[in-house]
Amino acid sequence: MASYAPVPANEVGDLPAGAASSGFPTALAEHHRMSDATFSSSQGLAPNAAPPASSGLGKEWYGSAGAEYHPVGSPGDARREGAGFWAGKKKWVAAALAAIAIIVVAVVVPVYYKVIKPSSSSSNRSSSNDGSSTSPDSPSSTASPDSPDAPTFGSDGSHIIDSATNKEFVYQNKFGGHWSSVPFDDSAQAQSYTPPLNESFRYGTDRMLGVNLGGWLVLEPFIVPAMYEPCENYATPCVDEWTLQTYLADQNRRETAMDEHYSTFITEQDFARIAGAGLNWIRLPVPFWMVEKEEGEPYVAGQPVFKYFLKAIEWARKYGLRIKVDLHTVPGSQNGWNHSGRLGGINFLNGTMGIANAQRTLNTIRTIAQFISQPQYKNVVPQFGIVNEIRSPLVGIDRVKSFYVEAYNMLREELGTGEGNGPYITIHDGFSGGSDTWNDFMPGADRLILDHHPYFAFDGAQQDPLPEQAMKPCARWGASVNQTRNTFGLYIAGEWSLAINDCGTVNGVGLGTRQEGTFPGSPEGYGPGACAQWDDWQSWDDSTRAGMKQLALNSFDALQDAFFWTWKIGNTTTGARINPFWDYSLGLEQGWIPSDPYNEPRGACAAFATAQGTSYPYSPATTLSAWQTGGAGAGEVSANTAQYPWPLTDMNNIAEAQMTLVPTLTQTGARVTLSAPAVTWRHGEATETPDVGDGWASGGENRNDAWVKVQGCSYPDAWEAFNAAPTGGCGTAAGRKRNALSSPPAPTPAPR
């Protein structure tokens, strides 16, 4: 997310004067699907829930935006022609009824003892408003999740043992969702209005109702304050993950502390609650050090992070949730904010190490994309945000576009074009606006999504009444969203929140707020105490809560496809729950987040505008073209991308004559592959070892070498090189371009 800490215009990419270099120290193989009879009799699915893959009904769907799933030929199918549809079917029906009579005995009775009975044999359990209930720590009658006798399917009311905490909870999902714990089984469905994972998500028709898991694999001070508070008086206070992990290493507990955080901040139950809250997508920020790090970078790298990335995929698969993985940090920092890995300068596409750091980032993008494009994972992780929030006003929008073109070409050349070949690629708008900047960018590009992060929090101090605040999403976001969807195509809000100001600790450690006038460079404000009413959410009256809920409803309606930032805010070391504007779970519990994000927000902007005596000029977006979703013409880019050269031909703080001296990497290194550990699944008397993939989706001929440093060369510090003078000798102009494939894959024909 954007923290918007200031960077002086006269030193683009450098730390503010007086700041320390490290920050601001002051401041299975088989799916084992159950039969249709088992699902209908034991799982309690909603009438309109899509059948599992074994169903005899067709797999096509119809409908406009928000339509529930009606299998072809079912009573809900819009193409059904009255009673005539069933003409000639009576013999089939009679035979089916006879078969069902046998199936009931052979299947339903065992399922009762295997699934339903364990789910209903509960002891005393305490309920909550968070979409689930948790049993006390006393022994549970529900089987352990790794037990061969544990239930493998379930729906609303079923009991589950959280594989992270080993505690029992009740799966609560009033939206017709159902889960499956069979490894690599993609039949789970988050809600009846969301396709199961083994069916295509209909972009432009199905709503993306998402939430971010911020603070989990990329730690931010305002999301996990208890991690940062213990070192606020340290010689170098913890202001970002660089200083945090440095501090933990000094205490000889970096690995244990980080694993404790990863294993407890987000658990399996969170994924179940997200599905139960009516949400169907997760945006998962990940750091570059999940793939690699260089000497001197203080992060716990590789498997410790990747382990929980795999758990996210496992849990999302179990509950039918889709993941948009988002590369949130890059070497050198793409924006200078604390969530980029290190607070301070911008050394990505900027300054002396700008190209070399971008080449390292291409390695990471490639490795992650290859992993998630494997058949075992692509249904669960169909989107990839290649870099979060490049700060284009400082870096330069054309340089950002050049990087996007290079990353897009790399992935499509290696993974192919067309639906099913590699992920949807998401690019952030770089805070440069929507339609005016991007409407002519790469038309014809295969499955390219534009991402924006609309926030009111950083607009400066404001005291508009809540009814005026609530109308802002409709007035300021609605029209621009529709316009950009019409001109660019797929357009999502990867982050948004209910923050009407920057109260709380969102700006960073010791940086104050604009609302109170204590944030650097923003003297306007309403003085000390101006945030008290917003920080103390326990004292909000009914009117305030209703106003906040209206703001949420209008935001959902205006943004259409969006991911709230963030799912939860961790407690402080004193147990306080802070930053209420940013905590979806808290809002859900307290009632200012809608409990039904699919239905409640429909028409909210128009209704609210009418109530306020005005109108909302909403116009739905046009239908997406086939090429935008991987169909006919996908990958046939019509615009001249030569205007976005790679490698860059100019950068901030580098004279034109010195560009040939800028250090670069050479593409001669061994690729880095993410490899999942073997999985053994026991069920009944059977033991299976499903194929987990080798980490590389494309064939060997498409494996370009990795970018690495030229041997014998001395490179400037990747994080503090903005003002370093280029000296040449490390990389050459001829060696900077990506190796061409001997035979790039041809565009895939349009799916039928």
C-alpha positions in Angstrom: 0.0 0.0 0.0 1.0 3.6 -0.4 2.4 5.2 2.7 3.4 8.4 1.0 6.4 9.3 3.1 8.1 12.4 1.5 11.2 12.3 -0.7 12.7 15.6 -1.6 12.2 16.6 -5.2 15.8 17.8 -5.5 17.2 14.4 -4.5 14.9 11.9 -6.3 15.6 8.5 -4.7 17.7 9.8 -1.8 16.8 10.0 1.9 15.6 13.3 3.3 18.4 15.3 4.8 19.5 14.1 8.2 18.0 10.7 7.8 20.1 7.6 8.4 20.7 5.4 5.4 18.7 2.6 6.8 15.6 4.8 7.3 14.3 7.4 9.7 15.8 6.5 13.1 14.0 9.4 14.6 10.8 9.1 13.3 -4.3 -36.1 -5.8 -3.0 -37.1 -8.7 -6.7 -38.0 -8.6 -9.2 -35.5 -7.4 -11.4 -38.0 -5.4 -14.5 -36.0 -6.1 -17.7 -37.1 -4.3 -20.7 -38.1 -6.5 -23.5 -35.6 -7.2 -25.7 -37.6 -4.7 -23.1 -37.2 -2.0 -22.8 -33.4 -2.5 -26.6 -32.8 -2.6 -27.4 -35.0 0.3 -24.6 -34.3 2.7 -23.0 -30.9 2.0 -26.0 -28.7 2.2 -25.1 -26.7 -1.0 -27.2 -23.8 -2.1 -29.7 -24.7 -4.9 -27.7 -22.7 -7.4 -24.3 -23.9 -6.4 -22.3 -25.2 -9.4 -22.1 -29.1 -9.3 -18.7 -30.8 -9.0 -16.9 -31.8 -12.1 -18.4 -35.3 -12.0 -21.9 -33.9 -12.5 -23.8 -35.0 -15.6 -24.9 -31.4 -16.2 -23.0 -29.2 -18.6 -20.2 -26.9 -17.4 -21.2 -23.8 -19.3 -22.6 -20.7 -17.6 -24.7 -17.8 -18.6 -25.7 -14.5 -17.1 -24.8 -10.9 -16.7 -22.6 -9.4 -13.9 -23.5 -11.0 -10.6 -25.5 -13.9 -12.0 -25.5 -17.0 -9.9 -24.4 -20.3 -11.4 -27.0 -22.3 -13.2 -25.7 -25.3 -15.1 -26.8 -25.6 -18.6 -30.2 -27.3 -18.7 -31.0 -26.6 -15.1 -34.2 -24.8 -14.1 -32.3 -21.6 -13.6 -30.8 -21.7 -17.1 -31.9 -18.6 -19.1 -31.8 -20.7 -22.3 -34.2 -23.3 -21.1 -37.4 -23.2 -23.2 -40.1 -24.0 -20.7 -41.4 -27.5 -20.3 -40.3 -28.4 -23.8 -36.8 -28.7 -22.4 -37.7 -31.9 -20.7 -39.5 -33.4 -23.7 -38.2 -36.9 -24.3 -36.4 -37.0 -20.9 -38.9 -39.1 -19.0 -37.2 -42.4 -19.6 -33.9 -40.9 -18.5 -35.5 -39.5 -15.3 -37.0 -42.9 -14.4 -33.7 -44.6 -14.8 -31.9 -41.9 -12.8 -34.4 -42.3 -9.9 -33.8 -46.0 -9.8 -30.0 -45.4 -9.7 -30.4 -42.8 -7.0 -32.2 -45.3 -4.8 -29.1 -47.5 -4.9 -26.7 -44.6 -4.4 -28.5 -43.4 -1.3 -27.7 -46.6 0.5 -24.2 -47.0 -0.9 -23.0 -43.4 -0.6 -25.2 -41.3 1.7 -25.2 -43.5 4.7 -21.3 -43.8 4.9 -21.1 -40.1 4.3 -23.3 -39.5 7.3 -20.9 -41.2 9.5 -17.8 -39.8 7.8 -18.8 -36.1 7.3 -22.1 -35.1 8.8 -22.0 -36.9 12.2 -18.5 -35.6 13.1 -19.6 -32.1 12.2 -22.7 -32.3 14.4 -21.2 -33.9 17.4 -20.0 -30.7 19.0 -19.3 -29.9 22.6 -19.7 -26.5 24.1 -18.5 -23.9 21.5 -18.3 -20.1 21.7 -19.7 -18.2 18.8 -18.4 -14.9 17.3 -19.5 -12.5 14.6 -16.5 -13.2 12.4 -18.0 -15.9 10.3 -16.7 -18.8 12.4 -16.7 -20.1 15.9 -13.9 -21.7 17.8 -14.0 -24.4 20.3 -12.2 -24.2 23.6 -8.8 -25.9 24.0 -10.4 -29.0 25.3 -10.1 -32.2 23.2 -12.3 -32.1 20.1 -14.3 -35.0 18.6 -13.3 -33.8 15.1 -10.5 -35.8 13.5 -7.1 -34.2 13.1 -6.6 -32.6 9.7 -3.8 -35.1 8.8 -5.8 -38.1 10.0 -6.9 -40.5 7.3 -10.4 -40.5 8.8 -10.8 -36.7 8.6 -13.6 -35.4 6.5 -12.5 -34.2 3.1 -15.5 -32.1 2.0 -17.9 -29.8 3.9 -20.2 -26.9 3.8 -21.8 -24.5 6.2 -21.7 -25.8 9.7 -19.0 -28.4 9.2 -16.2 -28.6 11.8 -12.6 -28.1 10.8 -9.2 -28.4 12.6 -7.1 -25.4 11.7 -3.9 -27.0 10.3 -1.9 -24.0 11.6 -3.1 -23.9 15.2 -4.6 -27.4 15.6 -7.7 -25.8 17.1 -11.2 -26.6 15.9 -13.5 -24.1 14.3 -16.9 -24.2 12.6 -17.0 -23.3 8.9 -19.7 -20.7 8.5 -20.7 -19.8 5.0 -24.2 -18.6 4.2 -23.4 -18.1 0.6 -23.5 -21.7 -0.6 -19.7 -22.2 -0.4 -18.1 -25.6 0.2 -14.6 -26.8 0.9 -12.4 -29.7 -0.1 -9.2 -30.8 1.7 -8.1 -33.3 -1.0 -4.7 -32.2 -2.2 -4.8 -30.5 -5.6 -8.6 -30.9 -5.9 -10.0 -27.7 -7.4 -13.7 -28.4 -6.9 -14.1 -26.1 -3.9 -16.3 -23.1 -4.3 -16.2 -19.9 -2.2 -19.8 -19.0 -2.8 -22.6 -20.0 -5.2 -22.1 -16.7 -7.1 -18.4 -17.5 -7.7 -17.2 -20.3 -10.0 -15.4 -23.2 -8.4 -11.7 -23.2 -9.0 -11.9 -25.9 -11.7 -14.0 -23.6 -13.8 -13.0 -20.3 -15.5 -13.6 -17.0 -13.7 -15.6 -14.8 -16.1 -13.8 -11.5 -16.1 -16.1 -8.6 -16.8 -19.1 -10.7 -15.5 -18.1 -12.2 -12.2 -17.3 -9.7 -9.4 -13.9 -9.7 -7.9 -14.6 -9.2 -4.2 -11.2 -9.3 -2.7 -9.1 -8.5 0.4 -5.4 -8.1 0.9 -3.3 -10.2 3.3 -1.1 -7.2 4.1 1.4 -7.5 6.9 1.8 -11.3 6.6 4.7 -12.1 4.3 5.6 -8.4 3.9 5.5 -6.8 7.3 4.4 -3.2 7.8 4.6 -1.3 11.1 1.0 -0.1 11.1 -0.3 -3.6 10.4 1.8 -5.6 12.8 2.7 -3.0 15.5 3.7 -5.6 18.1 6.6 -6.7 15.9 8.0 -3.2 15.6 7.3 -1.6 19.0 10.0 -3.5 21.0 12.7 -1.8 19.0 11.3 1.7 18.9 14.1 2.8 21.3 16.8 0.8 19.7 19.9 2.5 18.3 18.4 2.2 14.9 14.6 2.0 15.4 12.6 -0.4 13.3 10.8 1.5 10.6 10.7 -1.1 7.8 11.5 -4.7 7.3 15.2 -4.0 6.7 15.6 -2.5 10.1 13.3 -5.0 11.8 15.1 -8.0 10.6 18.5 -6.4 11.3 17.3 -5.8 14.9 16.0 -9.4 15.2 19.3 -10.7 13.9 21.2 -8.6 16.5 19.0 -10.3 19.1 19.8 -13.7 17.7 16.2 -14.5 17.1 15.5 -13.4 13.5 14.5 -16.8 12.2 12.4 -17.9 15.2 10.6 -14.5 15.5 9.8 -14.3 11.8 8.5 -17.9 11.7 6.4 -17.2 14.8 4.9 -14.3 13.0 4.3 -16.1 9.7 2.7 -19.1 11.5 0.3 -17.1 13.7 -0.7 -13.8 12.0 -2.6 -15.6 9.3 -3.9 -19.1 9.7 -6.2 -21.5 7.8 -9.2 -20.1 9.7 -8.6 -16.7 8.2 -9.1 -18.2 4.7 -12.3 -19.9 5.8 -13.6 -16.7 7.3 -12.7 -14.8 4.1 -14.9 -17.2 2.1 -17.6 -17.0 4.7 -17.5 -13.2 4.6 -18.6 -13.4 0.9 -15.2 -12.6 -0.5 -13.8 -14.6 -3.4 -10.3 -13.3 -4.1 -7.1 -12.7 -2.0 -4.3 -10.3 -3.0 -1.2 -11.8 -1.5 1.8 -9.4 -1.2 5.2 -11.3 -1.3 8.8 -10.1 -1.0 11.5 -10.6 -3.6 13.6 -12.4 -0.9 11.1 -15.3 -1.2 13.1 -16.1 -4.3 16.6 -14.7 -3.7 18.7 -12.1 -1.8 22.2 -10.8 -2.0 24.9 -10.7 0.6 24.3 -7.8 3.0 20.5 -7.9 2.6 19.3 -8.8 6.1 16.1 -10.7 5.2 15.2 -14.2 6.1 15.1 -15.5 2.6 13.9 -18.5 0.6 12.1 -21.4 2.2 11.0 -19.6 5.4 8.8 -17.3 3.3 8.0 -19.8 0.5 6.7 -22.3 3.0 3.9 -19.9 3.9 3.3 -18.9 0.3 2.5 -22.6 -0.3 0.2 -22.7 2.7 -1.7 -19.7 1.3 -2.2 -21.7 -1.9 -3.2 -24.8 0.0 -5.7 -22.9 2.1 -7.1 -20.9 -0.7 -7.6 -24.0 -2.8 -9.4 -25.7 0.2 -11.9 -22.9 0.4 -12.3 -22.1 -3.2 -10.5 -18.7 -3.1 -8.4 -17.3 -6.0 -5.1 -15.5 -5.3 -3.6 -12.5 -7.0 0.0 -12.8 -6.0 1.7 -9.4 -5.8 5.4 -8.7 -5.8 5.5 -6.0 -3.2 9.2 -5.4 -2.8 12.0 -5.2 -5.3 15.8 -4.7 -4.9 16.7 -1.1 -4.4 13.0 -0.1 -3.7 10.5 1.0 -6.3 9.0 3.8 -4.2 11.1 4.5 -1.1 8.3 3.5 1.2 8.5 1.1 4.2 6.5 -1.6 2.5 9.0 -1.8 -0.4 11.5 -3.6 1.9 13.4 -0.5 2.9 12.4 3.1 3.7 14.5 5.7 1.9 15.8 6.0 -1.7 14.5 4.7 -5.0 17.0 2.7 -6.9 14.7 0.8 -9.2 14.6 2.2 -12.8 16.3 5.2 -11.1 19.9 6.2 -10.6 23.1 4.2 -11.2 21.8 0.8 -10.2 18.3 1.3 -11.7 18.8 -1.1 -14.6 20.7 -3.8 -12.6 18.0 -3.8 -9.9 15.3 -4.1 -12.6 17.1 -7.1 -14.1 17.2 -8.8 -10.7 13.5 -8.1 -10.4 12.9 -9.8 -13.8 14.5 -12.9 -12.4 12.1 -12.9 -9.5 9.1 -12.2 -11.7 10.0 -15.0 -14.0 10.6 -17.5 -11.2 7.2 -16.8 -9.5 5.3 -16.8 -12.8 6.8 -20.1 -13.8 5.8 -21.6 -10.5 2.2 -20.4 -10.4 1.7 -21.4 -14.1 2.2 -25.1 -13.4 -1.0 -27.1 -13.8 -1.1 -27.8 -10.0 -1.3 -24.1 -9.1 -2.7 -22.0 -12.0 -6.3 -22.4 -11.1 -5.6 -21.1 -7.6 -3.2 -18.3 -8.6 -4.5 -17.0 -11.9 -3.2 -13.4 -11.5 0.2 -11.9 -10.9 0.9 -8.3 -10.0 4.5 -8.0 -11.3 5.5 -4.9 -9.2 3.6 -3.0 -6.5 3.3 0.8 -6.7 6.3 2.0 -8.8 6.5 5.6 -8.0 6.2 6.9 -11.5 6.0 10.7 -10.7 9.6 10.3 -9.5 10.9 7.5 -11.7 9.2 8.6 -14.9 6.0 7.0 -16.5 7.7 6.0 -19.8 10.5 4.2 -17.9 7.8 2.3 -16.0 6.1 1.4 -19.2 9.3 0.2 -20.7 9.8 -2.2 -17.8 6.2 -3.4 -18.1 6.7 -4.2 -21.8 9.9 -6.1 -21.1 8.3 -8.1 -18.3 5.2 -8.9 -20.4 7.3 -10.0 -23.4 9.4 -12.2 -21.2 6.5 -14.0 -19.6 4.4 -14.4 -22.8 7.4 -15.7 -24.8 8.2 -18.3 -22.1 4.7 -19.3 -21.1 2.7 -18.7 -24.3 -0.3 -16.7 -25.0 -4.0 -17.4 -24.7 -6.2 -18.6 -21.9 -4.5 -21.1 -19.6 -0.9 -20.1 -20.6 0.6 -18.2 -17.8 -1.3 -15.9 -15.5 -3.2 -12.7 -16.1 -0.5 -10.0 -15.7 -1.4 -7.0 -13.5 0.4 -3.7 -13.8 0.0 -0.8 -11.4 -0.8 2.6 -12.8 2.2 4.2 -10.9 -0.1 6.9 -9.5 -0.3 8.4 -13.0 -4.0 8.3 -13.5 -6.2 5.9 -15.4 -7.6 6.3 -18.9 -5.6 9.3 -20.1 -2.3 7.6 -19.4 -3.1 4.0 -20.2 -5.9 3.8 -22.7 -3.5 3.2 -25.7 -0.9 1.1 -23.8 -0.4 -2.3 -25.5 -3.8 -2.8 -27.1 -4.1 -6.5 -28.0 -1.9 -7.6 -25.1 -2.9 -10.9 -23.7 -4.8 -10.8 -20.4 -3.3 -7.5 -19.1 -5.0 -5.9 -16.1 -4.5 -2.3 -14.9 -4.4 -1.8 -11.2 -5.0 1.4 -9.2 -5.1 2.1 -5.5 -7.6 4.8 -4.7 -7.3 6.3 -1.2 -8.7 9.4 0.5 -6.4 9.1 3.5 -3.5 10.9 1.9 -5.4 13.9 0.5 -4.5 16.1 3.5 -6.4 17.1 6.6 -10.2 17.0 6.2 -13.3 17.4 8.3 -16.1 16.8 5.8 -19.2 15.3 7.4 -19.6 11.6 7.0 -22.4 11.8 4.4 -20.1 13.9 2.2 -17.3 11.4 2.8 -19.6 8.5 1.9 -20.4 10.1 -1.5 -16.8 10.6 -2.5 -16.3 7.0 -3.9 -19.3 7.4 -6.2 -18.3 10.9 -7.3 -14.6 10.5 -7.6 -14.1 6.8 -8.4 -17.2 5.6 -10.2 -17.0 7.5 -13.5 -13.2 7.1 -13.8 -13.5 3.3 -13.2 -16.1 2.9 -16.0 -14.1 5.1 -18.4 -10.9 3.2 -17.9 -12.7 -0.1 -18.2 -14.1 1.1 -21.5 -10.8 2.4 -22.9 -8.2 0.1 -21.4 -10.2 -3.0 -20.5 -9.6 -5.0 -17.3 -9.3 -2.5 -14.4 -9.2 -3.3 -10.7 -8.6 -1.5 -7.4 -5.9 -3.6 -5.9 -6.2 -1.6 -2.7 -8.7 0.6 -1.0 -9.8 1.3 2.6 -12.3 3.2 4.7 -9.7 5.7 5.7 -11.2 9.2 5.3 -8.0 10.7 6.8 -4.5 9.5 7.8 -5.2 9.0 11.5 -3.6 6.1 13.2 -0.1 5.0 12.4 -0.5 4.4 8.7 2.2 6.9 7.6 5.0 5.0 9.4 6.9 5.0 12.6 7.1 8.4 14.2 5.9 10.3 11.1 2.7 11.8 12.6 -0.4 12.6 10.6 -1.7 15.2 8.1 -4.9 15.4 10.1 -3.1 16.7 13.1 -0.5 18.7 11.2 2.4 16.6 12.5 3.4 14.8 9.2 6.6 16.2 7.6 5.9 18.8 5.0 2.2 19.2 5.8 1.8 21.9 8.4 -1.9 22.3 7.8 -4.0 20.2 10.2 -6.4 20.5 13.1 -3.9 20.1 15.9 -3.3 17.5 18.6 -6.3 15.4 19.4 -7.9 15.8 15.9 -7.5 12.0 15.4 -8.9 11.0 18.8 -12.5 10.5 17.6 -11.3 8.3 14.7 -8.7 6.2 16.6 -11.2 5.4 19.4 -13.5 3.1 17.4 -15.0 1.7 20.6 -16.7 5.1 21.2 -18.2 5.4 17.7 -21.9 6.0 18.0 -24.6 4.5 15.8 -24.5 7.4 13.4 -20.8 7.1 12.9 -21.0 3.4 12.3 -23.8 3.8 9.9 -21.8 6.5 8.0 -18.8 4.2 7.8 -20.9 1.4 6.5 -22.4 3.7 3.8 -18.9 4.6 2.8 -18.1 0.9 2.5 -21.2 0.1 0.4 -20.5 3.0 -1.9 -16.9 2.0 -2.3 -17.8 -1.6 -3.2 -20.4 -0.3 -5.8 -18.1 2.4 -7.4 -14.9 0.2 -7.6 -16.7 -2.9 -8.9 -13.7 -5.2 -8.8 -11.5 -4.4 -5.7 -9.4 -5.7 -2.9 -9.7 -4.1 0.6 -6.5 -3.2 2.4 -6.3 -5.1 4.6 -7.9 -8.3 6.1 -6.7 -7.6 9.7 -4.6 -5.3 11.8 -2.5 -7.0 14.6 -2.7 -5.9 18.2 -0.1 -3.6 19.8 2.1 -5.0 22.5 -0.5 -3.8 25.1 -3.3 -5.7 23.3 -4.9 -2.6 21.8 -6.6 -2.9 18.4 -5.7 0.1 16.4 -6.1 1.6 12.9 -9.8 0.7 12.5 -10.2 2.3 9.0 -7.9 -0.4 7.6 -9.1 -3.6 9.4 -11.7 -5.5 7.4 -12.2 -8.1 10.1 -12.9 -5.5 12.8 -15.4 -3.7 10.5 -17.1 -7.0 9.8 -17.3 -7.8 13.5 -18.5 -4.3 14.5 -21.0 -3.9 11.6 -19.5 -1.1 9.4 -18.4 -3.6 6.8 -21.3 -5.2 5.0 -21.8 -8.9 5.8 -22.9 -9.5 2.3 -20.5 -7.7 -0.1 -22.1 -9.2 -3.1 -25.7 -8.1 -2.7 -25.8 -5.2 -0.2 -23.7 -2.7 -2.3 -25.7 -3.2 -5.5 -27.0 0.2 -6.6 -25.6 1.8 -3.4 -24.2 4.9 -5.2 -27.5 5.6 -7.1 -29.6 5.1 -4.0 -27.4 7.3 -1.8 -27.3 10.0 -4.4 -31.1 10.0 -4.6 -31.3 10.3 -0.9 -29.0 13.2 -0.9 -31.0 15.0 -3.6 -28.5 14.4 -6.4 -27.9 11.8 -9.1 -25.2 9.3 -9.9 -24.3 9.2 -13.6 -23.4 5.5 -13.6 -22.8 3.8 -17.0 -21.8 0.2 -17.1 -18.6 -0.7 -18.8 -18.6 -2.2 -22.3 -18.1 -5.9 -22.8 -14.5 -7.0 -22.9 -13.0 -8.0 -26.2 -12.0 -11.6 -26.7 -8.2 -10.8 -26.7 -8.5 -9.2 -23.3 -9.4 -12.5 -21.7 -7.1 -14.8 -23.7 -9.3 -15.3 -26.7 -9.0 -14.6 -30.4 -6.3 -12.0 -31.1 -4.7 -12.3 -27.6 -1.0 -11.3 -27.8 -1.3 -9.4 -31.1 -0.1 -6.1 -29.8 -1.0 -3.4 -32.3 0.7 -0.4 -30.7 4.3 0.4 -31.4 6.1 -0.7 -28.3 9.4 0.6 -29.7 8.7 3.9 -28.0 9.3 2.0 -24.7 12.9 0.7 -25.2 14.6 -1.8 -23.0 17.2 -1.5 -21.6 16.4 2.1 -20.7 18.1 4.8 -22.7 17.9 7.4 -20.0 17.4 7.6 -16.2 17.2 10.2 -13.5 20.6 11.6 -12.4 22.4 10.0 -15.3 23.8 12.2 -18.1 23.0 10.9 -21.6 26.7 10.3 -22.3 27.0 8.2 -19.2 24.2 5.8 -19.9 26.6 3.4 -21.6 28.6 3.3 -18.3 25.6 2.3 -16.1 26.3 -1.1 -14.6 24.1 -3.9 -15.7 23.9 -7.7 -15.2 24.7 -10.5 -17.6 22.3 -13.2 -18.5 24.6 -16.2 -17.8 23.5 -17.3 -14.4 21.6 -20.4 -13.3 17.9 -19.8 -12.9 16.3 -19.9 -9.5 13.4 -22.4 -9.2 10.8 -22.6 -6.4 10.3 -26.2 -5.6 7.4 -27.4 -3.5 8.1 -30.3 -1.1 6.6 -33.7 -1.7 3.1 -34.3 -0.4 1.8 -37.6 1.0 -2.0 -37.9 1.4 -3.6 -40.6 3.4 -7.3 -41.3 3.1 -8.8 -44.4 4.5 -6.4 -47.2 3.7 -5.0 -45.4 0.6 -1.7 -43.4 0.5 -1.0 -41.2 -2.4 1.9 -39.0 -3.4 0.5 -36.4 -5.9 2.8 -34.6 -8.4 3.7 -31.2 -6.9 5.5 -30.0 -10.0 9.2 -29.1 -10.5 8.7 -25.3 -10.2 9.0 -24.6 -13.9 5.9 -24.6 -16.1 7.5 -24.1 -19.6 9.7 -26.6 -21.4 13.5 -26.5 -21.2 13.8 -24.7 -24.5 12.1 -21.6 -22.9 14.5 -21.3 -19.9 16.4 -18.1 -20.4 19.4 -17.8 -18.2 19.2 -15.7 -15.1 20.6 -12.2 -14.8 23.7 -12.1 -12.6 26.6 -9.8 -11.8 29.5 -9.8 -14.2 32.4 -11.6 -12.5 35.2 -9.4 -11.4 33.1 -6.2 -11.5 32.6 -4.0 -8.5 29.0 -2.8 -8.3 27.7 0.1 -6.2 25.4 -0.6 -3.2 22.1 -1.6 -4.8 20.1 0.4 -2.2 22.2 3.5 -2.0 23.4 4.1 -5.6 21.3 7.1 -6.7 24.2 9.5 -6.5 27.0 7.0 -7.3 28.9 7.9 -10.5 28.7 5.3 -13.3 32.2 4.0 -14.0 31.5 1.4 -16.8 33.0 -2.0 -17.2 30.1 -4.0 -15.7 27.9 -5.0 -18.5 27.7 -3.7 -22.0 25.0 -2.3 -24.2 25.1 -5.5 -26.3 24.8 -7.7 -23.3 21.8 -6.0 -21.7 19.1 -7.4 -23.9 17.3 -10.5 -22.9 18.4 -13.7 -24.7 16.0 -14.5 -27.6 14.2 -17.8 -27.6 15.2 -20.1 -30.5 11.6 -20.8 -31.3 9.1 -18.7 -29.3 5.7 -20.4 -28.8 3.1 -19.3 -31.3 -0.1 -17.6 -30.1 -2.7 -20.1 -28.9 -5.9 -20.3 -30.9 -9.0 -18.9 -29.3 -10.6 -21.3 -26.9 -13.9 -22.9 -28.0 
